[in-house]
Amino acid sequence: MKIKNICCIGAGYVGGPTMAVIAQKCPEIKVTVVDINENRIKKWNDPDVEKIPIYEPGLSDIVKETRGKNLFFSTDVDQAIEKADMIFISVNTPTKTYGIGKGMAADLKYIELCARQIARVAKDDKIVIEKSTLPVRTAAALKNILDNTGNGVKYQILSNPEFLAEGTAVEDLLNPDRVLIGGDIETENGMEAVNALVDIYATWIPKENILTTNVWSSELSKLTANAFLAQRVSSINAMSQLCEVTGADVDEVARAVGKDSRIGSKFLKSSVGFGGSCFQKDILNLVYISRSFGLNEVADYWEQVIIMNDHQKRRFAANMVQTMFNTVAGKKIAILGWAFKKDTNDTRESAAIYVADYLLNEQAEIEVYDPKVTEEQIYSDLDYLGSRSGDVNRQAVTVVDSALVACEDAHAVAILTEWDEFVNLDWKKIYDKMYKPAFLFDGRRLLNSKTKKEIGFDFYAIGN
């Protein structure tokens, strides 16, 4: 089966980068990324490629190389579906905010809408690929919708979960640890569909790194991988508290633990807490699935990872208030970093949102600087919490375009994203322009405590 046309429904953090790399590595395939969000597609088509809506190191160069040749961005979803041999579904699957499973289960309304649109438009056989993070057995629901349209079109449903880390998404796509493809491997047609996708990835990825399995194992592997990674972050963050009260250093503990080959060093970096679109959503999904099967102890175990993560964010903010003489009312606090991690403009579930919200509830005045996150996004994140009106958020929070401006006349500075540029700031100049005592709270363990204390800062870092 030779694939000539690919359609990807969803031009977000997964669909955009993934399709750009496929277009670069497979120039003979026409790749069309579609989205009903006209503004998002307009940004993907901006003549200034640096203005594409997603910031990932190296992504703009790939888009510049392929856009208009074999990579296209469009709002004409129907046309792209009709012409495609292979359709990736890469739409948002947020945690439900209503009804059964509220706060835990994945909201699959966009997935179902995609399936029904494909069923309505398709005139010939299609390979449909789950790229979004989905709960186990979603493929069965997709197949049920598609196979019962009565128009004679036959579908093969594959699961191809993404294992991208924001900030390194392009590198993760070019040199992945593994590519996982799940399909109906017990049938000839199913295996043919699986191999069609294998052949695409094998253009640049060694075949030994491409794993094939059944659909259910593929879907569950994605949730499990994120759950394991998030568990490690919450585990080391739990130890950060113990380090603080005993005089230990969490980085030294992590270094010793990480030397154990059975454990390894990755995801043992203590911080103010993990964020992003995947970890919390996937663990809550896992909790919900476990509870729905009556596995309450399993659900309780994984839910504790979320509880620890939420606690770490609250604890950091509460420590700021306590350290600043138990009040931040009317005090200016500079927040450096709003993205959930460096090298991305993604703010979903960022610790900065919740720390800022806590401080605003204590009537602090906040100035925010992040090199890649827009003012519009920062206010949108705060408004989404619903803690106060949008007007109040805009009165209490100021977004600036310089770290030095944010810190001027501040009582305290909080580093909440580990952007490299924050290491090289002129901290002596910042100190001189702050109110004294000048408090510096490092939520990412980014700075050298000794040099900052020598300048004069009252310096606090998680895990010390």
C-alpha positions in Angstrom: 0.0 0.0 0.0 1.6 3.2 -1.2 0.5 6.4 0.6 0.4 9.5 -1.6 -1.8 11.9 0.4 -1.9 12.4 4.2 -4.4 14.5 6.0 -3.9 15.5 9.7 -7.0 16.9 11.5 -5.6 19.3 14.2 -2.9 21.9 13.8 -1.7 21.9 17.4 1.4 20.9 19.3 1.3 17.4 18.0 -0.2 17.6 14.5 1.9 20.6 13.3 5.4 19.4 14.2 4.7 15.7 13.3 3.3 16.5 9.8 6.2 19.0 9.1 8.8 16.3 9.8 6.9 13.7 7.8 6.6 16.2 4.9 10.4 16.9 5.1 11.4 13.2 5.2 8.8 12.0 2.6 8.8 14.7 -0.1 6.8 12.4 -2.4 3.8 12.5 0.0 1.4 15.5 0.0 0.7 16.4 3.6 -2.2 18.6 4.5 -2.9 19.9 8.0 -6.4 21.1 8.6 -8.1 22.8 11.5 -11.4 24.7 11.9 -9.5 27.4 13.8 -9.0 30.0 11.1 -6.6 32.1 13.1 -4.4 29.2 13.9 -4.2 28.2 10.2 -3.5 31.8 9.2 -0.5 31.8 11.6 0.8 28.5 10.1 0.6 30.2 6.7 2.2 33.5 7.8 4.9 34.6 5.3 7.2 35.3 8.3 7.8 31.7 9.3 9.0 32.8 12.7 5.4 33.7 13.6 4.0 30.2 13.3 1.8 29.4 16.3 4.0 26.8 17.9 7.6 27.5 19.1 9.9 24.5 18.9 13.6 24.8 18.2 14.2 23.9 14.6 10.5 23.7 13.6 10.3 27.0 11.7 13.2 25.9 9.5 11.4 22.7 8.5 8.2 24.5 7.8 10.0 27.0 5.7 11.6 24.1 3.7 8.4 22.2 3.1 5.5 24.7 3.2 3.9 25.2 -0.2 5.8 22.2 -1.7 4.3 19.2 -0.1 3.2 20.6 3.3 -0.1 22.6 3.3 -2.2 24.2 6.0 -5.9 24.7 5.4 -9.4 25.1 6.9 -11.0 23.0 4.1 -11.3 19.9 6.2 -13.7 18.0 3.9 -11.5 18.3 0.8 -8.4 17.1 2.7 -10.3 14.1 4.1 -11.7 13.2 0.7 -8.3 13.2 -1.0 -6.4 11.5 1.8 -5.3 7.9 1.8 -4.3 8.2 5.5 -5.9 10.5 8.1 -4.2 11.4 11.4 -6.6 12.5 14.1 -4.7 15.0 16.3 -7.4 17.1 18.0 -7.5 18.1 21.6 -8.7 15.6 24.2 -8.9 17.7 27.4 -10.1 16.4 30.7 -13.9 16.6 31.0 -15.3 19.6 32.8 -18.9 18.2 33.0 -20.9 15.1 33.5 -19.8 11.6 34.2 -16.0 11.5 34.8 -15.8 15.3 35.3 -12.2 16.3 36.3 -10.7 12.9 35.3 -12.0 11.3 32.2 -10.9 12.4 28.7 -13.4 14.4 26.8 -13.8 12.6 23.5 -16.3 14.9 21.8 -13.8 16.2 19.3 -12.6 12.7 18.4 -16.2 11.6 17.8 -16.9 14.7 15.7 -13.8 13.9 13.6 -15.0 10.3 13.1 -18.5 11.4 12.0 -17.0 14.0 9.6 -14.7 11.4 8.0 -17.7 9.0 7.7 -19.7 11.7 6.0 -17.0 12.8 3.5 -15.0 9.7 2.7 -15.8 8.0 -0.7 -13.0 5.4 -0.7 -11.1 3.3 1.8 -9.1 5.1 4.5 -6.5 4.4 7.1 -7.4 6.4 10.2 -4.8 7.0 12.8 -5.3 8.0 16.5 -2.5 10.5 17.2 -4.2 12.2 20.1 -3.7 10.8 23.5 -6.7 8.6 24.1 -8.1 6.3 26.7 -7.9 2.6 26.1 -10.4 1.2 23.6 -11.2 4.5 21.9 -10.3 2.8 18.6 -13.3 0.5 19.1 -15.6 3.5 19.3 -14.0 5.1 16.2 -14.4 1.8 14.3 -18.0 1.5 15.4 -18.9 4.9 14.1 -17.0 4.6 10.8 -18.1 1.0 10.0 -21.8 1.8 10.5 -22.1 4.6 8.0 -23.6 2.3 5.4 -21.7 3.9 2.5 -19.4 0.9 1.8 -16.2 2.6 2.7 -13.8 0.4 4.6 -11.5 1.7 7.4 -8.5 0.5 9.2 -8.0 2.1 12.6 -4.4 2.5 13.9 -3.0 3.8 17.1 0.2 5.8 16.8 0.7 7.7 20.1 3.1 10.6 20.3 6.0 10.6 22.7 7.1 14.2 22.2 8.4 16.4 24.9 7.8 20.1 24.3 11.1 22.0 23.8 12.6 18.9 22.1 9.7 17.9 19.8 11.7 18.2 16.6 14.6 16.1 17.9 12.1 13.6 19.3 10.6 13.2 15.9 13.9 13.0 14.0 15.5 10.6 16.5 12.8 8.9 18.6 13.5 6.3 21.2 10.7 4.3 19.6 7.7 4.7 17.3 4.7 2.7 18.4 2.0 1.5 16.0 -1.0 -0.4 17.0 -3.4 -2.1 14.6 -5.4 -5.1 13.8 -2.3 -7.2 13.4 -4.3 -10.5 13.3 -5.8 -9.8 9.9 -4.2 -9.3 6.5 -5.8 -5.9 5.8 -4.9 -4.7 9.3 -1.3 -5.7 8.9 -1.2 -4.1 5.5 -2.3 -0.8 7.1 0.2 -1.1 9.8 3.0 -1.7 7.3 1.9 1.4 5.3 2.6 3.5 8.4 5.8 1.6 9.2 7.1 2.4 5.7 6.6 6.1 6.2 8.5 6.2 9.5 11.2 3.8 8.2 12.2 6.5 5.7 14.3 8.0 8.5 13.9 5.8 11.5 15.6 2.4 11.9 13.0 -0.4 11.7 14.2 -1.9 15.0 12.9 1.3 16.7 9.5 0.9 15.2 7.3 -1.3 17.4 4.0 -2.9 16.2 1.4 -4.2 18.5 -2.4 -4.5 18.9 -4.4 -1.3 19.2 -5.2 -1.7 22.9 -1.6 -2.2 24.0 -0.6 0.8 22.0 -3.2 3.1 23.6 -2.4 1.9 27.1 1.4 2.2 26.5 1.0 6.0 26.0 -0.9 6.5 29.3 1.5 4.3 31.1 4.6 6.0 29.9 3.4 9.4 30.9 2.2 8.1 34.3 5.6 6.6 35.0 7.4 9.8 34.1 5.1 12.0 36.1 5.4 9.6 39.1 9.2 10.1 39.1 8.8 13.9 39.1 6.3 13.7 42.1 8.6 11.3 43.9 11.6 13.5 43.7 9.5 16.5 44.6 8.2 14.7 47.7 11.8 14.2 48.7 12.5 17.9 48.2 10.5 18.7 51.3 12.5 16.2 53.4 15.7 17.7 52.1 14.7 21.2 53.1 14.0 20.2 56.7 17.0 17.9 57.2 19.7 20.0 55.5 20.1 17.7 52.6 20.3 18.8 48.9 17.8 17.3 46.6 20.2 17.5 43.6 22.7 15.5 45.5 20.0 12.9 46.4 18.9 12.7 42.8 22.5 12.3 41.6 23.0 9.4 43.9 19.7 7.8 43.1 20.1 8.4 39.4 23.5 6.5 39.3 21.5 3.3 40.0 21.2 1.7 36.5 17.9 0.3 37.5 16.5 3.8 38.0 18.5 6.2 35.8 18.8 10.0 36.1 16.0 11.3 33.8 13.0 13.0 35.4 14.7 13.3 38.8 15.0 17.1 38.6 13.0 18.7 41.5 11.0 21.8 40.7 7.9 23.7 41.6 5.9 21.0 39.9 5.3 19.4 36.5 2.9 20.9 33.9 2.1 20.5 30.2 -0.8 18.9 28.4 0.0 15.3 29.0 1.1 14.2 32.5 -1.9 15.4 34.6 -4.5 14.7 31.9 -3.1 11.1 31.3 -2.8 10.2 35.0 -6.4 11.5 35.7 -7.5 9.4 32.7 -5.7 6.4 34.2 -7.3 7.0 37.6 -10.8 7.2 36.0 -10.3 4.0 33.9 -9.0 2.2 37.0 -12.0 3.3 39.1 -14.4 2.4 36.3 -13.1 -1.2 36.5 -13.4 -1.2 40.3 -9.6 -1.0 40.8 -9.8 1.6 43.6 -6.4 0.9 45.1 -4.7 1.3 41.6 -6.6 4.6 41.2 -5.6 5.8 44.6 -2.0 5.1 43.9 -1.8 7.1 40.7 -4.0 9.9 42.0 -1.4 10.5 44.7 1.0 11.6 42.0 -1.4 14.5 41.1 -1.9 15.3 44.8 1.8 15.6 45.3 2.2 17.8 42.3 -0.6 20.1 43.3 0.9 20.2 46.8 4.3 21.2 45.5 2.9 24.2 43.7 0.9 25.4 46.7 3.8 24.8 49.0 6.1 26.9 46.9 3.7 29.9 46.9 2.9 29.5 50.6 6.6 29.5 51.4 7.0 32.8 49.4 4.3 34.4 51.6 5.7 33.0 54.8 9.2 34.1 54.0 8.1 37.6 53.1 6.9 38.3 56.7 3.6 36.5 56.1 2.2 39.1 53.8 2.6 39.9 50.1 -0.4 42.3 50.0 0.5 45.3 47.9 4.0 44.0 47.2 5.3 43.7 43.7 6.5 40.2 42.8 8.3 39.5 39.5 7.5 36.1 37.9 10.2 35.0 35.4 8.8 32.3 33.1 5.2 31.4 32.3 5.6 28.4 30.0 5.5 25.0 31.7 9.1 24.4 30.7 11.8 26.1 28.6 12.0 26.0 24.8 8.2 26.0 24.3 5.4 28.5 24.4 3.0 25.9 25.8 1.5 27.0 29.1 -1.0 24.2 29.7 -1.0 23.3 33.4 2.1 25.4 34.0 3.1 25.8 37.6 3.4 29.6 37.1 -0.4 29.9 36.6 -1.2 28.4 40.0 1.6 30.1 41.9 0.4 33.4 40.4 -3.2 32.7 41.3 -2.2 31.9 44.9 -0.2 35.1 45.2 -3.1 37.1 43.7 -5.4 35.7 46.3 -3.0 37.2 48.8 -3.3 40.5 47.0 0.1 40.6 45.5 0.9 42.8 42.5 2.6 40.7 39.8 4.7 41.5 36.8 5.4 38.6 34.4 8.1 38.1 31.8 8.4 35.1 29.5 10.4 35.2 26.2 7.9 33.2 24.2 4.5 33.4 25.9 2.2 36.2 24.8 0.4 38.6 27.0 -2.9 37.4 25.6 -2.1 33.8 26.7 -1.1 34.8 30.2 -4.3 36.6 30.8 -6.3 33.8 29.2 -4.6 31.2 31.6 -5.6 33.3 34.6 -9.1 34.0 33.4 -9.7 30.2 32.8 -9.2 29.5 36.5 -12.2 31.7 37.3 -10.7 32.8 40.6 -11.5 36.5 39.8 -12.8 38.6 37.0 -10.7 39.3 33.9 -10.7 43.0 34.7 -9.2 42.3 38.1 -6.5 40.0 36.6 -5.5 42.7 34.2 -5.3 45.3 37.0 -3.2 43.0 39.3 -1.0 41.5 36.6 1.3 43.3 34.2 3.1 41.5 31.4 6.4 43.1 30.2 9.0 42.3 27.6 12.1 42.3 29.7 13.2 40.4 32.8 15.0 43.6 34.1 11.8 45.6 33.8 9.8 42.9 35.6 12.3 42.9 38.5 12.6 46.7 38.9 11.1 47.9 42.2 10.1 44.3 43.1 10.0 42.9 46.6 10.7 39.4 45.3 11.5 37.5 42.1 10.3 34.0 41.4 11.8 31.8 38.7 9.1 29.4 37.4 10.5 28.4 34.0 14.1 27.3 33.5 14.8 29.5 30.5 18.6 29.6 29.9 18.6 33.4 29.6 17.7 33.7 33.3 21.1 32.2 34.3 22.9 35.0 32.6 20.9 38.0 33.8 22.7 40.8 35.5 21.6 39.8 38.9 23.7 42.5 40.7 21.8 45.1 38.6 18.5 43.4 39.4 19.4 43.4 43.1 20.3 47.0 43.2 16.9 48.0 41.7 14.8 45.9 44.1 13.3 46.7 47.5 15.3 45.3 50.4 15.4 42.7 51.7 15.4 41.4 48.1 13.9 37.9 47.9 14.8 35.5 45.2 12.8 32.2 44.9 14.2 29.6 42.5 11.4 27.2 41.6 13.6 25.4 39.0 16.9 25.1 40.8 18.4 27.1 38.0 20.7 29.5 39.8 23.8 29.2 41.9 22.8 29.9 45.5 26.2 30.9 46.7 26.7 33.7 44.1 23.2 35.1 44.7 23.6 35.2 48.4 26.9 37.0 48.0 25.2 39.7 46.0 22.8 40.1 48.9 19.7 38.2 48.0 17.6 36.3 50.5 17.8 33.2 48.3 15.5 30.2 48.5 15.5 27.1 46.2 13.3 24.0 46.3 15.1 21.1 48.0 17.7 23.0 50.0 
